[in-house]
Each structure stands twice: as structure tokens, then as C-alpha cells.
């Protein structure tokens, strides 16, 4: 997911996407312990996507609080 894609999402979509990615990350971590992962780089990719979403959410909250 690119940063431009994240900017286009609404607040609700950001939360839904973040929850979906965190669930997927949990499943990948469990898979890494119990099974062999097909693509180990997926974990880092999803972590970055979650960070992008959190950054956008926090930026919107800051913008909301700073504007009267």
C-alpha cells in the first residue's frame, strides 16, 4: 500500500484496514512459528503498511486538534 492510497481513505476505512492488517500480521507471526512462511518479507511489508496507516490517523488527529 502506497502513501498516496492511504491519503485517499476515509477515517473509517483507515481503521478497518488497520484492523485487517494487524490480524493478518498476527496470522503471519503464528505461521512463522508453526509452519514455514512462503514469503518472509510479508511480515515487514505489513508492518510498514500498519505504520503508514497509524501515521495518517495521527496526522489527521493533530490537524483536527490544531484547527479551531
C-alpha positions in Angstrom: 0.0 0.0 0.0 1.4 3.4 -1.0 1.1 6.6 1.0 -1.0 8.1 -1.8 -3.5 5.3 -1.4 -3.6 5.9 2.4 -4.3 9.6 2.0 -7.4 8.8 -0.1 -9.0 6.6 2.6 -11.7 7.9 4.9 -11.2 7.7 8.7 -13.4 4.6 9.0 -11.6 2.9 6.1 -8.3 3.6 7.8 -9.5 1.9 11.0 -10.9 -1.1 9.1 -7.8 -1.5 7.0 -5.5 -1.2 10.1 -7.5 -3.9 11.9 -7.4 -6.2 8.9 -3.6 -5.8 8.5 -3.0 -6.4 12.3 -5.0 -9.6 12.1 -3.0 -10.7 9.0 0.2 -9.8 10.8 -0.8 -11.9 13.8 -1.6 -14.8 11.5 1.8 -14.5 9.7 3.6 -14.5 13.0 1.8 -17.6 14.1 2.6 -19.2 10.8 6.3 -18.3 11.1 6.4 -20.1 14.4 4.4 -23.2 13.4 5.0 -23.5 9.7 7.3 -22.3 7.0 6.4 -19.0 5.5 6.2 -18.7 1.7 7.5 -15.2 1.8 9.1 -14.0 5.0 9.2 -10.4 3.7 5.5 -10.2 4.0 5.8 -9.5 7.7 8.0 -6.4 7.2 5.7 -5.2 4.4 2.6 -5.5 6.5 4.3 -3.8 9.5 5.2 -0.8 7.2 1.6 -0.6 6.0 0.3 -0.6 9.6 2.8 2.2 10.3 1.6 4.2 7.3 -2.0 3.9 8.5 -1.2 4.9 12.0 0.9 7.9 10.8 -2.0 9.1 8.7 -4.5 8.6 11.6 -2.3 10.5 14.0 -1.7 13.3 11.4 -5.4 13.7 10.9 -6.0 13.9 14.7 -3.3 16.5 15.1 -4.7 18.5 12.2 -8.2 18.3 13.7 -7.0 19.4 17.1 -4.9 22.4 15.8 -7.7 23.8 13.6 -10.3 25.8 15.6 
